[in-house]
Amino acid sequence: MHGPAFENGWVRVRRGKIVALGGGGRADSGGTAVIDAGDAIVIPGLVNAHTHLEFSDTPAPLDATGGLPGWIGRVVALRRSRAADEGHADRRCSAIRAGLAESAAAGVTAIGEIATSASANAYAASGPRIRVFREALGLSPTAGREALRSCLRDISRLAARSVAVGLSPHAPYSVAAPLGAAVIAEAIRRQVPVAMHIAESLAEEQLVASGGGPFHDLLEGFGAWNAASPPPLLPAAEWISRLARASRGIVVHGTHLGRDPVALARLARHRDRLCVTVCPRTTLALSGTLPPVPSFRDSGIRVAIGTDSRASNPDLSILAECRTLVDAGVVTPAEALGMATRHGAWALGFERCSGMLAPGRPADLVILQPATGHRDPHDAVLDPATRVLATLRAGKVIAGSLDH
C-alpha cells in the first residue's frame, strides 16, 4: 500500500522482519526456507481502527429501531443482564478472545479496541497487535471521579503487561465537560492517544444544544440525568479542539460532521494529529446513511476504518467494510485499502510497525487467494470470493496456514 503492486512478487522475512521485497520472479533465498503461495496476493495486515470486542459473542446485531439512542438502550440492557450473571468476567474475556481470533482469520493484524473495563488476560500477545482505549462515561461529578479512577487503574495494569493503551471520553452525550477534560489531560500527561465518538447521531446534537430529545429520555430512564442540575455538555467542535491537544486523536464515526462546518474546519486544521475512523455498516444500520468520507478526503483528513462491534454488525470483516464504501461509489478500491492499512496504523500510533510492507518493518501481512477474472489486484482483494489463506504478525502465522 506504499506503491504499485508487484507482479510475481516476493517478500524475504528474517527474524520477524521484512528484509527485502520485489517483483519479477523469485529472489535468491539465501539458503532459507521458501514458501510458494502460488496464485496469491500479499498485502499489509489489515487494521481495524475501532471495535468493541466485548460483544464478539453476540450471535446477531441488536435491533436498530430508534436509531442510536434506541440501540444504546439495548446495549446497556445487554451489559446489565450479563453483569448479573455469575462468571460474567470470564465470559467477557472469552468474547474478546473470540473477537481477536475472528479478526485474525479475516486478515487483521492490528486493532483499536474500546473497553469499558479492561483485563490484560483477555488480550493474548500471540494475536493481532492491539491498542486498548479505556473508555470513560459520566455526567455527574461523582460518576466522573469514579470513572476517571477506574480508567487510570485499568490502563496502568494494561501497560504493566506491555499492552498499548489509550483513553476515550465516550461521547458528547455521555461525558460531562469536567470528566472529558480530565481524561484528555491524563492522555497528554501519559503521552497516549485519545478516541471519542463524535457527531454519531442527530440526537446527540439535540441533547447538547437544548438538553432534550431521545438521549434526554434515555439518560433520564437510566437515572443519569439530573434535571435540577443538568451536566455541562460540549458540542462537537469544542471536543475536536480539546482532542487536538493530545499527541494523537481519533474522531470515531463523524457521521453528521458535514452539517457542522465549524467542527469540520477544526478537524481539518488539526489533521496533523487527528483523524476520523468510520464504521460504514454500523453507521448505515443506525443512521440510514454512510459516513461523509468524501468531505473528509476533500479536507485532507486521514480516514481509517473499523467494524464497531458484533452488537451492530454481523461480523468483524474489515474487507466487508471496505466493500460497503466501494460498492456505494464513495471510494475506489485502492482508497479503501489505504484506509484499512496505512491510515488505520497511523490512527493507532502503529505507523512504524503496521500498515505497510517495507524493509525493516515487522512482517505483518496477509496472504489472499484471489477470485479469478480481475485485472486489478485491488478489485481482486475486495471480491467476496477472495479468501484469506494466512495472516502473519511479525512473520508468525496467527490465523490460517501456509501449507497449501
ZIVEN-V718163 format. One record per backbone hydrogen bond with DSSP energy under -1.0 kcal/mol. CO is the residue of the C=O (numbers start at 0). NH is the residue of the N-H. If there is no record, write none. Layout:
co: [CO & CO]
nh: [NH & NH]
This chain:
co: [6 & 7 & 9 & 11 & 11 & 13 & 15 & 16 & 17 & 19 & 21 & 28 & 37 & 40 & 42 & 45 & 45 & 47 & 49 & 49 & 50 & 51 & 52 & 54 & 63 & 65 & 66 & 67 & 68 & 69 & 70 & 71 & 72 & 73 & 74 & 75 & 76 & 77 & 78 & 79 & 81 & 84 & 86 & 87 & 88 & 89 & 90 & 91 & 92 & 93 & 94 & 95 & 96 & 97 & 98 & 99 & 100 & 101 & 102 & 103 & 106 & 108 & 109 & 110 & 111 & 112 & 114 & 118 & 119 & 123 & 128 & 130 & 131 & 132 & 133 & 135 & 137 & 139 & 140 & 141 & 142 & 143 & 144 & 145 & 146 & 147 & 148 & 149 & 150 & 151 & 152 & 153 & 154 & 155 & 157 & 157 & 158 & 163 & 165 & 166 & 167 & 169 & 170 & 170 & 173 & 175 & 176 & 177 & 178 & 179 & 180 & 181 & 182 & 183 & 184 & 185 & 186 & 192 & 193 & 195 & 197 & 198 & 200 & 201 & 202 & 203 & 204 & 205 & 206 & 212 & 213 & 214 & 215 & 216 & 217 & 218 & 231 & 234 & 235 & 236 & 237 & 238 & 239 & 241 & 242 & 247 & 248 & 249 & 250 & 251 & 251 & 253 & 255 & 256 & 259 & 260 & 261 & 262 & 263 & 264 & 265 & 267 & 269 & 269 & 272 & 274 & 275 & 276 & 277 & 278 & 279 & 280 & 281 & 282 & 283 & 290 & 291 & 292 & 293 & 294 & 295 & 296 & 301 & 303 & 304 & 307 & 308 & 308 & 310 & 316 & 317 & 318 & 319 & 320 & 321 & 322 & 323 & 324 & 325 & 331 & 332 & 333 & 334 & 335 & 337 & 339 & 340 & 341 & 342 & 343 & 344 & 345 & 349 & 349 & 357 & 360 & 361 & 362 & 363 & 364 & 365 & 366 & 366 & 367 & 368 & 375 & 376 & 377 & 382 & 386 & 388 & 389 & 390 & 390 & 391 & 392 & 395 & 398]
nh: [23 & 24 & 21 & 18 & 19 & 16 & 362 & 13 & 359 & 11 & 9 & 31 & 39 & 367 & 365 & 108 & 109 & 111 & 306 & 307 & 113 & 54 & 55 & 57 & 66 & 69 & 70 & 71 & 72 & 73 & 74 & 75 & 76 & 77 & 78 & 79 & 80 & 81 & 82 & 83 & 84 & 87 & 90 & 91 & 92 & 93 & 94 & 95 & 96 & 97 & 98 & 99 & 100 & 101 & 102 & 103 & 104 & 105 & 107 & 106 & 45 & 128 & 47 & 130 & 50 & 132 & 134 & 121 & 122 & 126 & 110 & 112 & 165 & 114 & 167 & 169 & 175 & 143 & 144 & 145 & 146 & 147 & 148 & 149 & 150 & 151 & 152 & 153 & 154 & 155 & 156 & 157 & 158 & 159 & 160 & 162 & 161 & 131 & 133 & 194 & 135 & 196 & 173 & 174 & 137 & 179 & 180 & 181 & 182 & 183 & 184 & 185 & 186 & 187 & 188 & 189 & 191 & 166 & 249 & 251 & 253 & 255 & 204 & 205 & 206 & 207 & 208 & 209 & 210 & 216 & 217 & 218 & 219 & 220 & 221 & 223 & 176 & 238 & 239 & 240 & 241 & 242 & 243 & 244 & 245 & 193 & 274 & 195 & 276 & 197 & 253 & 256 & 258 & 259 & 263 & 264 & 265 & 266 & 267 & 268 & 269 & 270 & 272 & 273 & 248 & 250 & 303 & 252 & 305 & 282 & 283 & 284 & 285 & 286 & 287 & 292 & 295 & 296 & 297 & 298 & 300 & 299 & 275 & 277 & 48 & 51 & 311 & 312 & 61 & 320 & 321 & 322 & 323 & 324 & 325 & 326 & 327 & 329 & 328 & 335 & 336 & 337 & 338 & 339 & 342 & 46 & 344 & 345 & 346 & 347 & 349 & 348 & 352 & 353 & 360 & 17 & 363 & 394 & 44 & 391 & 42 & 388 & 389 & 40 & 386 & 379 & 380 & 381 & 385 & 368 & 400 & 366 & 397 & 398 & 364 & 395 & 392 & 390]
